Structures are given as structure tokens and as C-alpha cells.
């Protein structure tokens, strides 16, 4: 591994963003599969894709981003998962709210939906990282934060 790759892998936020990018790909793929492949309506397909992507990112963040703080016992892992789903729900609300507010109220070019999407994703990413770091991955009862 190059020195740059080692430095990047040492930065927890970048690892979180990489896992999130993978989650975005999973989310998009499952949405397409459920909507176009299976024929579900877009809302039901989206609910399924979000749930699967959340589970993917929880596993990815346990394995890559917060390995040193991840719970190890089944009961603690279940509680960690519930905290992660809750935290990501808050991040999704913040993401969508920022997007919708910019599209509706901001002047051009900030109201452009694609620029607003980037801002929304950044807001959600920052909130999800903060909540994951401070609330979700606490190392179970064994490791104080």
C-alpha cells in the first residue's frame, strides 16, 4: 500500500465516506432491482433499498470505520444496530430537508437540484458520521468513549 493510501485509510471520516459510497451503490442497485426487476412501486422499492443499504453500511462501518469501537456481544450488536438505524434515519431527514429547502427557497444556482443533492448528502454524511462516532459505535459496555 502506498504512503498516500495508508494515510487515507487512517482517517476515520474518509473510511466512513467510502463505506457510504458503497452504501449508495447498494441503495441504487436494490432500488433498480426492486422497481424495474421485481415491479414494485417506487416507494416500496425505495423503503427496501434504504433498509438494505443501512444494513450494508452498518456492517461496513463495523468492519472498516469503527472496528476498534464495534460491539462484540450479540445483545450489544443488536443495540448498536438499532442506534445505527436511528442515527441514519436522522441523517436521511437532514439530507432531505437541506435538499428540499435549497430547491424551494435558495436562489439560482444553489437551487439547482443536483447542487442541492450534493449539499444534502454532505449534511447527511456529516450528521451520520458524528452520530455514528459519538452514539452508535461505543464499543459495547467494554470500552468507554
Backbone as numpy.savetxt, mean C-alpha at the origin, in Angstrom:
# Nx Ny Nz CAx CAy CAz Cx Cy Cz
25.77 -7.46 -5.64 24.92 -6.29 -5.64 25.82 -5.05 -5.64
25.45 -4.08 -6.45 26.25 -2.86 -6.54 26.08 -2.02 -5.27
26.99 -1.07 -5.09 26.93 -0.20 -3.92 25.63 0.60 -3.92
25.19 1.04 -5.08 23.94 1.82 -5.17 22.75 0.94 -4.78
22.71 -0.27 -5.29 21.61 -1.18 -4.96 21.60 -1.49 -3.47
22.78 -1.66 -2.86 22.85 -1.91 -1.42 22.32 -0.72 -0.64
22.69 0.47 -1.05 22.21 1.67 -0.35 20.71 1.81 -0.48
20.18 1.58 -1.68 18.74 1.69 -1.88 17.98 0.65 -1.08
18.51 -0.58 -1.02 17.83 -1.63 -0.27 17.88 -1.36 1.23
18.80 -0.53 1.67 18.91 -0.20 3.09 17.89 0.85 3.51
17.28 1.54 2.56 16.31 2.59 2.87 14.91 1.96 2.95
14.37 1.93 4.14 13.08 1.27 4.39 11.97 1.85 3.51
11.91 3.16 3.37 10.84 3.78 2.57 10.91 3.32 1.12
12.10 3.19 0.57 12.23 2.72 -0.82 11.77 1.27 -0.95
12.08 0.45 0.03 11.59 -0.93 0.01 10.06 -0.95 0.08
9.51 -0.08 0.90 8.05 0.03 1.00 7.45 0.44 -0.35
8.08 1.39 -1.01 7.60 1.85 -2.32 7.70 0.74 -3.38
8.75 -0.06 -3.33 8.90 -1.17 -4.27 7.80 -2.21 -4.05
7.53 -2.53 -2.79 6.44 -3.47 -2.48 5.11 -2.87 -2.95
4.92 -1.58 -2.73 3.70 -0.91 -3.17 3.55 -0.93 -4.68
4.64 -0.77 -5.40 4.59 -0.85 -6.86 4.17 -2.26 -7.30
4.70 -3.26 -6.62 4.27 -4.63 -6.90 2.80 -4.82 -6.59
2.34 -4.22 -5.50 0.93 -4.28 -5.14 0.05 -3.61 -6.18
0.53 -2.51 -6.74 -0.21 -1.81 -7.80 -0.36 -2.72 -9.02
0.70 -3.44 -9.36 0.65 -4.37 -10.50 -0.33 -5.51 -10.21
-0.27 -6.07 -8.99 -1.20 -7.13 -8.61 -2.64 -6.59 -8.65
-2.85 -5.41 -8.09 -4.17 -4.79 -8.05 -4.72 -4.63 -9.47
-3.92 -4.09 -10.35 -4.35 -3.86 -11.73 -4.64 -5.19 -12.44
-3.75 -6.17 -12.26 -3.93 -7.47 -12.91 -5.18 -8.19 -12.43
-5.43 -8.18 -11.13 -6.61 -8.85 -10.58 -7.87 -8.12 -11.03
-7.83 -6.79 -11.02 -8.98 -6.01 -11.50 -9.31 -6.40 -12.94
-8.31 -6.44 -13.79 -8.52 -6.79 -15.19 -9.07 -8.21 -15.30
-8.48 -9.14 -14.57 -8.91 -10.54 -14.62 -10.35 -10.70 -14.14
-10.69 -10.08 -13.01 -12.03 -10.21 -12.47 -13.09 -9.52 -13.33
-12.73 -8.35 -13.87 -13.70 -7.58 -14.67 -13.80 -8.12 -16.09
-12.68 -8.22 -16.78 -12.69 -8.65 -18.19 -12.73 -10.16 -18.34
-12.00 -10.86 -17.49 -11.92 -12.32 -17.62 -13.12 -13.04 -17.04
-13.49 -12.70 -15.80 -14.58 -13.38 -15.11 -15.92 -12.73 -15.41
-15.89 -11.43 -15.72 -17.12 -10.73 -16.06 -17.82 -10.05 -14.90
-17.11 -9.87 -13.77 -17.71 -9.14 -12.65 -17.87 -7.68 -13.00
-18.83 -7.03 -12.35 -18.97 -5.58 -12.52 -17.70 -4.91 -11.99
-17.39 -3.70 -12.45 -16.12 -3.06 -12.06 -16.00 -2.78 -10.57
-17.10 -2.60 -9.87 -17.05 -2.31 -8.43 -16.72 -3.56 -7.63
-17.36 -4.68 -7.95 -17.05 -5.94 -7.28 -15.63 -6.38 -7.62
-15.25 -6.22 -8.88 -13.90 -6.59 -9.30 -12.86 -5.76 -8.55
-13.15 -4.48 -8.36 -12.23 -3.58 -7.65 -12.12 -3.97 -6.18
-13.22 -4.34 -5.55 -13.19 -4.76 -4.14 -12.29 -5.99 -3.98
-12.40 -6.93 -4.88 -11.57 -8.13 -4.83 -10.11 -7.78 -5.08
-9.86 -6.93 -6.07 -8.46 -6.59 -6.40 -7.79 -5.84 -5.27
-8.52 -4.95 -4.61 -7.95 -4.21 -3.47 -7.58 -5.19 -2.35
-8.49 -6.10 -2.04 -8.24 -7.06 -0.96 -7.02 -7.93 -1.27
-6.92 -8.42 -2.48 -5.78 -9.26 -2.84 -4.49 -8.45 -2.84
-4.54 -7.23 -3.35 -3.34 -6.38 -3.35 -2.91 -6.04 -1.92
-3.86 -5.80 -1.02 -3.50 -5.52 0.37 -2.79 -6.70 1.00
-3.28 -7.90 0.72 -2.63 -9.10 1.25 -1.24 -9.28 0.66
-1.10 -9.02 -0.63 0.21 -9.09 -1.28 1.19 -8.11 -0.63
0.74 -6.86 -0.44 1.66 -5.86 0.13 1.95 -6.13 1.60
0.97 -6.68 2.33 1.25 -7.05 3.73 2.36 -8.11 3.76
2.22 -9.14 2.93 3.26 -10.18 2.89 4.60 -9.61 2.44
4.57 -8.76 1.42 5.81 -8.15 0.92 6.48 -7.27 1.97
5.67 -6.49 2.66 6.25 -5.62 3.69 6.74 -6.41 4.90
6.08 -7.50 5.23 6.57 -8.39 6.30 7.91 -8.98 5.93
8.05 -9.36 4.66 9.25 -10.06 4.20 10.40 -9.13 3.84
10.09 -7.95 3.34 11.13 -7.07 2.81 11.31 -5.79 3.64
10.25 -5.05 3.81 10.36 -3.71 4.40 10.54 -3.73 5.91
9.71 -4.52 6.58 9.69 -4.51 8.05 10.02 -5.89 8.62
10.89 -6.63 7.97 11.23 -7.99 8.41 11.68 -8.00 9.87
12.44 -6.99 10.27 12.96 -6.93 11.63 11.89 -6.63 12.68
10.72 -6.13 12.24 9.66 -5.76 13.17 8.41 -6.61 13.01
8.41 -7.54 12.08 7.21 -8.33 11.79 6.91 -9.29 12.94
5.63 -9.47 13.21 5.19 -10.42 14.24 5.57 -11.83 13.81
5.78 -12.69 14.79 6.21 -14.06 14.49 5.20 -15.11 14.93
4.38 -14.81 15.89 3.39 -15.79 16.38 2.06 -15.60 15.64
1.32 -16.69 15.40 0.08 -16.61 14.62 -0.91 -15.56 15.12
-1.13 -15.48 16.41 -2.08 -14.51 16.94 -1.60 -13.07 16.69
-0.31 -12.83 16.88 0.26 -11.50 16.63 0.23 -11.16 15.14
0.45 -12.18 14.30 0.39 -11.97 12.85 -1.02 -11.58 12.41
-2.03 -12.22 13.00 -3.42 -11.88 12.67 -3.73 -10.44 13.07
-3.25 -10.03 14.24 -3.46 -8.64 14.69 -2.70 -7.67 13.79
-1.51 -8.05 13.40 -0.70 -7.22 12.49 -1.42 -7.05 11.15
-1.97 -8.14 10.63 -2.71 -8.09 9.36 -3.90 -7.14 9.49
-4.65 -7.24 10.58 -5.82 -6.37 10.78 -5.39 -4.91 10.85
-4.28 -4.63 11.54 -3.78 -3.25 11.59 -3.37 -2.77 10.21
-2.75 -3.65 9.42 -2.30 -3.29 8.08 -3.49 -2.96 7.18
-4.52 -3.80 7.22 -5.71 -3.54 6.40 -6.36 -2.22 6.81
-6.44 -1.97 8.11 -7.01 -0.71 8.60 -6.17 0.48 8.16
-4.88 0.38 8.30 -3.98 1.47 7.91 -4.08 1.73 6.41
-4.12 0.69 5.62 -4.21 0.86 4.17 -5.56 1.43 3.76
-6.60 1.11 4.50 -7.91 1.71 4.21 -7.84 3.22 4.43
-7.18 3.63 5.50 -7.01 5.07 5.74 -6.18 5.71 4.63
-5.11 5.01 4.21 -4.29 5.52 3.11 -5.07 5.63 1.82
-5.95 4.66 1.56 -6.77 4.69 0.35 -7.74 5.87 0.38
-8.31 6.13 1.55 -9.22 7.27 1.69 -8.46 8.58 1.46
-7.28 8.69 2.05 -6.47 9.90 1.86 -6.07 10.06 0.39
-5.68 8.98 -0.25 -5.31 8.98 -1.66 -6.48 9.50 -2.49
-7.64 8.88 -2.33 -8.81 9.25 -3.13 -9.25 10.68 -2.82
-9.22 11.08 -1.57 -9.64 12.43 -1.18 -8.74 13.49 -1.81
-7.43 13.27 -1.77 -6.51 14.23 -2.39 -6.76 14.30 -3.89
-6.91 13.14 -4.51 -7.20 13.09 -5.95 -8.47 13.86 -6.29
-9.57 13.53 -5.60 -10.86 14.14 -5.88 -10.84 15.65 -5.63
-10.20 16.06 -4.55 -10.13 17.50 -4.23 -9.36 18.26 -5.30
-8.25 17.70 -5.76 -7.48 18.39 -6.79 -8.23 18.44 -8.12
-8.85 17.35 -8.50 -9.60 17.33 -9.77 -10.76 18.33 -9.71
-11.41 18.41 -8.57 -12.60 19.26 -8.45 -12.28 20.73 -8.22
-11.28 21.00 -7.37 -11.09 22.37 -6.91 -9.80 23.05 -7.37
-8.80 22.33 -7.75 -7.51 22.94 -8.10 -7.55 23.55 -9.50
-6.76 24.61 -9.69 -6.67 25.18 -11.04 -5.85 24.26 -11.95
-6.04 24.43 -13.24 -5.22 23.71 -14.21 -3.78 24.16 -14.07
-2.76 23.38 -14.15 -2.73 21.98 -14.55 -2.85 21.01 -13.38
-2.93 21.51 -12.15 -2.98 20.62 -11.00 -4.27 19.79 -11.00
-5.31 20.29 -11.63 -6.57 19.55 -11.68 -6.58 18.43 -12.72
-5.52 18.33 -13.48 -5.42 17.23 -14.45 -5.50 15.91 -13.70
-6.40 15.00 -14.11 -6.57 13.76 -13.36 -5.30 12.93 -13.19
-4.41 12.99 -14.16 -3.19 12.18 -14.07 -2.19 12.78 -13.10
-2.12 14.09 -13.06 -1.27 14.74 -12.06 -1.89 14.56 -10.67
-3.21 14.68 -10.58 -3.89 14.46 -9.30 -3.71 13.03 -8.82
-3.69 12.07 -9.73 -3.45 10.67 -9.37 -2.08 10.52 -8.72
-1.07 11.17 -9.30 0.28 11.08 -8.74 0.31 11.67 -7.34
-0.34 12.81 -7.15 -0.38 13.44 -5.83 -1.12 12.53 -4.84
-2.25 11.98 -5.27 -3.02 11.08 -4.40 -2.22 9.86 -3.99
-1.52 9.27 -4.94 -0.69 8.10 -4.63 0.42 8.48 -3.65
1.02 9.64 -3.84 2.09 10.09 -2.94 1.55 10.30 -1.52
0.36 10.91 -1.41 -0.25 11.13 -0.10 -0.55 9.78 0.57
-1.16 8.87 -0.18 -1.48 7.55 0.36 -0.24 6.77 0.74
0.79 6.86 -0.10 2.05 6.16 0.18 2.68 6.67 1.47
2.74 7.98 1.63 3.34 8.56 2.83 2.55 8.17 4.08
1.22 8.23 4.00 0.40 7.86 5.15 0.53 6.37 5.45
0.46 5.53 4.42 0.58 4.09 4.63 1.94 3.71 5.21
3.00 4.36 4.74 4.32 4.07 5.29 4.38 4.46 6.76
3.91 5.66 7.07 3.95 6.15 8.45 3.15 5.22 9.37
1.94 4.88 8.97 1.12 4.00 9.80 1.72 2.60 9.89
2.25 2.08 8.79 2.87 0.76 8.83 4.08 0.76 9.76
4.88 1.81 9.67 6.09 1.90 10.49 5.76 2.07 11.97
4.77 2.91 12.27 4.51 3.24 13.67 3.42 2.41 14.33
2.50 1.85 13.53 1.35 1.16 14.12 1.31 -0.32 13.77
1.57 -0.67 12.51 1.35 -2.04 12.05 2.47 -2.97 12.48
3.67 -2.69 12.02 4.80 -3.60 12.26 5.52 -3.18 13.53
5.08 -3.78 14.62 5.60 -3.43 15.94 6.41 -4.56 16.54
6.59 -5.63 15.79 7.36 -6.76 16.31 6.60 -7.56 17.33
5.26 -7.58 17.21 4.46 -8.33 18.18 4.66 -7.75 19.57
4.62 -8.57 20.54 4.81 -8.13 21.92 6.27 -8.25 22.34
7.10 -8.83 21.43 8.49 -9.11 21.84 9.42 -7.90 21.72
9.16 -7.03 20.71 10.12 -5.96 20.43 9.46 -4.61 20.63
9.91 -3.82 21.58 9.36 -2.46 21.73 9.82 -1.59 20.57
8.96 -0.63 20.17 9.30 0.27 19.06 10.07 1.47 19.53
